[in-house]
Amino acid sequence: MTETSLNALLDFVKRSRGFDFSGYKRTSLERRIGKRMEEVGAADYGAYLDVLEAEASEFDQLFNTVLINVTSFFRDAATWDFLRSHVIPQLLDERASIDVLRVWCAGCATGEEAYTLAIVLADAMGEVEFRNRVKIYATDADEEALAQARHATYTAKQVEGVPREALDRYFDRVDSRYGFRADLRRSVIFGRNDLVQDAPISRIDLLVCRNTLMYFTAETQERVLRRFHFALADNGAMVLGKSEMLITHSELFTPVDLKRRVFRKVNNGTMRERLALVAHPDHPPAAAAVADLLSEGAFDTSPLAQLVISGDGRLILANQQARRSLGLTLKDLSRPLQDLEVSYRPVELRAHIDTVREERRTVTLNRVGHAGAGGSRMFDVQISPLVTGSDDGAVAITYVDTTAPEALREELEQSKVELSQAYEEVQSTVEELETTNEELQSTNEELETTNEELQSTNEELETMNEELQSTNEELETMNDELRTRSFELDEVNAFLETILASMGMAVAVIDAAQQVQIWNRHAQDLWGLRPDEAQGQHILALDVGFATEQLKQPIRSVLGGVEERIEIEFEATNRKGRPVACRVTLMPLRVGGDGTVGAIVLMEASDGRATDSHATDGSR
């Protein structure tokens, strides 16, 4: 197997899948590729190249073999203890309490190391502050390993290195596997990054890259370390594997603890000095690469979200702010704009891009709303043609976040509206108060008048009350007199009843209208008619034992004053149905010498049996 054949194989892999293995140590690379060749039965590199061309799935197997994913939770526990007790507390003391702590776990493999970082930071900061302040960027060149890391579930054997307390606190058990908690998982962001080719993540406070550099050649390690130096923020910390040293790079990093491979970034004073560090003098092409890297870094860290669209309509650049605000990832680079959501959300771009290309002028779209993962935002979108060496129609798109100014403007407008409404309400209230005041004044005058009237009425009522009291006294006196007269009348009636009863004959007293007024008991015994049945009835209409028509003329004579006394005798039938000889005596009734007001009718049986009914009954 010749060197040329191996280079051809590596070149084919780079062209086909974008993996550049030229920076890996040649002996290690040959050993790993040789292992895979034995498994597929390829005799040499040429034969294995034929296998790769024939079977696309073989690429995944090759990458899994070359990219050794050896990792575990809390690997080299002493290093993690040192991070927990010294490095992380110092970093937190140096950063403001509101600053976001950015951590880069390079070469994260299947994610155990990234989640270990999350556990250590959550213990140091508290879970709430961890969720609010920490961003862990976990990268690797192996997509299959990244897929496992994103799934965040591990077997019982894989979590053996996790302390029991941390396992119970940070993992949820699902059947026989353990899943890292979802709320903390959101702070860990996985993405593909080739340390040799791709731009580094910027403004990193803590960078962990353990047992990754040892697979690279010395030249590649130097290039990667300079990128790490560029990526780290001032006084940022870096942790390497136990087999990795930085003996020849004291101008980039200073050791904090050599035994545990913890280093601090050396802060270079000027940008020129930093460029000198990144551009190695023995590699002239590196200067251009450094310039590109610096340009990319400046573009990527811009506070404005920016996109660059090529002439053929592909997204070729998207800085960090654009990726965060517009939901883009590094995978979206080189994809056609029309295939991306950003082409029509938050605003339709393609028509405006055509306008910019045709008219070669900048188009600005104001107040464009966008509802993203971070909430609703407002942008001013500026689409500008790019002036390059060749007129290929490339355009730059800048999203200026105007959410805060728009919110202030809306609040100001709302405040103006509310102020205007409040002024109108106050004006209306003043008018209502004036009207109410006038009504109250009128009501007060009416109440005063009513009060005077009530006072007068009260005096009248008081007078009436005294009059009524006097009348009541008079009525009481009259009532006493009536009571006395009623008593006297009762005595007279009783006396009269006694007289009538003592007469021993039937007596009836009629008024001028010939209606019976008195009907004594002897009359009841004689004719069988009770007083209540006779009184108030016309005497000639009474149902007695003789023809009352016989009394008609005599009664008229007595009432008319023609006769003073009339006696009549006729046959009758008493209440027992026996015939009797009845004698009736009629006398006028006068009061105080006045004219006749009635008549007295005396009735008795001529043989005396009518008054002795009990004896007659006994003899029968």
Buried (B, 14 or more C-beta within 10 A) or exposed (E): BEEEBBEBBBBBBBEEBEBBBBBBBEEBBBEBBBEBBEEBEBEEBBBBBEBBEEEEEBBEBBBBBBBBBEBBBBBBEEBBEBBBEBBBEBBBEEBEEEEEBBBBBBBBBBBBBBBBBBBBBBBBBEBEBBBEBBBBBBBBBBEBBBEBBBEBBBEEEBBEBBEEEBBEBBBEEEEEBBBBBEEBBEBBBBBBBEBBEBBBBBBBBBBBBBBBBBBBBEEBBBBBBBBBBBBBBEBBBBBBBBEBBBEEBEEBBEBBBEEBBBBBBBEBEEEEEBBBBBBBEEEEEBBEBBEEBBEBBEBBEBEBBBBBBBBEBBBBBBBBBBBBBBBBEBEBBEBEBEEBEBBEBBBEBEEBBEEBBEEEEEBEBEEBEBEEEEEEBBBBBBBBBBEEEEEEBBBBBBBBBBBEEBEEEEEEEEEEEEEEEEEEEEEEEEEEEEEEEEEEEEEEEEEEEEEEEEEEEEEEEEEEEEEEEEEEEEEEEEEEEEEEEEEEEEEEEEEEEEEBEEBEBBBBBBBEEBBBBBBBBBBBBBBBBEBEBBBEBEBBEBEBBBEBEBBEEBBEBBBEEEBEEBEBEEEBBBBBEBEBBBBBBBBBBEEEEEEBEBBBBBBBBBEEBBBBBEEBEEEE
